[in-house]
């Protein structure tokens, strides 16, 4: 249901603004040379008007004014596009295209050219306190690598695309953090701590869907902080330690039982000694004590028998 609503909102936002297209422009160097030549011609006409008088001088002055105005328009249309930046061309409030080719370009001098950065950006979200799926308060933060892909949507679809990405990043991080538990506690379910790769993939997909109306492409997301909130950190640490101890004990017991079985099989197969059930039980008990004990065991030499 949520994805359907987000998809409808995306379609609605996308329909408000056409996608980016290439603007019409001319090589700037040629137009710069032409503009300087027209400027020189205008000053030449003014100089020439000073050598005449009467109507001829007036006509030359008007002609020089028109030539100088034309040179000003030619020079005003020059636009320097540096690598990593694009210029959105707008004529009387209407989108006319985007210039991405770096270098000196020339466009209609009556247009406005709005520069937008198309470089790859790193943005780290604020440290957020969120309740996970189990209701435990956790602290989480993420870093997002993103880039503007559609300058038309970035400029026209949202008020401020950088602020938009910031807010949507925090929203996506909160939603992901509240959808999964911090720790699966051995249940095998997906959790924030045990399935970091899967969680970041889901975060990337959700965030990409949220910022797509702004013409932004999400390259990568990574969790930079993930921990329990301070008020429950100690209690959860003791719980994790207890779970770790229980898990370690289980592994130790499983290994000890395997070693005892192997020892009994080898003794019986090689005929080293014949053991009845009572001696086997005693041997199993002694081996388990030695293998499972946390401290070094002290051997006791029995000079008698098991029955005396």
KASUL-V429527 format. One record per helix or strand. SS is the DSSP state (h for helix, s for strand). FROM is the first residue (numbers start at 1). TO is the last residue. If there is no record, write none. Layout:
{{SS,FROM,TO} {SS,FROM,TO}}
This chain:
{{h,2,16} {s,22,22} {s,26,27} {h,28,49} {h,55,76} {s,78,81} {s,85,91} {s,94,99} {s,103,106} {s,112,117} {s,121,124} {s,128,131} {s,137,148} {h,151,156} {h,161,179} {s,181,181} {s,191,191} {h,196,214} {s,216,228} {h,230,270} {h,277,292}}
